[in-house]
Amino acid sequence: TTVVGKVEFITRIAVLVGPIVLLVLGILYFFAAPKEANYHFGYRCYFGMGSVEAWRYTQRIAGLIWALLGLVLTVVMVLLSGGFAGKQIQEMLTLAMTCILWEAGLVAVSCLVINVLVAVNFTASGDYRRRRK
């Protein structure tokens, strides 16, 4: 009922929203992605839109990476946000913003990893790249 208690609750929610959304999107991409490329739902990248095989690979890899990252971030952020209790409002907000920036940075890195993995395995036309023996 105090102002500090309300700020603590809001910062905990703000810190946990991103990882939970990432976890849900990862599960959806892995299990319920559309079977063919579209512009409405799914992880779209240049090399992943070339063929149905490339699209499905992209959805599986994006789902796997995002679900794992979402799960790890959810656990870490629950532990970190537990430390918000007893802190001053300014310190709480600073910690929350730091957590949110780390989440955003890790999501950006995960997108880069997904795009590189798809580009390494597929050409722009959606064909598998052949490895030289």
Protein Blocks (a to p, Z undefined) as FASTA:
>chain_A
ZZklmmmmmmmmmmmmmmmmmmmmmmmmmmmgcfbdcfkbccddfklmmpmklmmmmmmm
mmmmmmmmmmmmmmmmmmmmmmmgopafklmmmmmmmmmmmmmmmmmmmmmmmmmmmmmm
pcfkopacdddZZ
